[in-house]
Amino acid sequence: NPGLSRLLVGDALQGETERLRGRIRQLFDRLETQLRLILREWAISRVPAPALGATAGANLLLAAAEGRINQFVRSEFRALPTAGWEEQWGALERAVFV
């Protein structure tokens, strides 16, 4: 969704209230926290434990998602965030989950 993407990257927030900016930051913080919790729970059941810790893994996954959203907005919504995703997910999956 172009409108939501613009909100998430802050493009539509120029001149908006600090409260709205804070809500977007809070959304990303909560998303990263949830990813971290999921990765911690998953790592508990793994022997040996994953090489990348839950904090770094969650940050990497969120950074990838934010980057894809930014590219979508910067391309004026022509470069789909899902383009090339399967190959990229393979690399992320090996980095985070192996």
Secondary structure, 3 states (H helix, E strand, C coil): CHHHHHHHHCHHHCCCCHHHHHHHHHHHHHHHHHHHHHHHHHHHCCCCCCCCCHHHHHHHHHHHHHHHHHHHHHCCCCCCCCCCHHHHHHHHHHHHHC
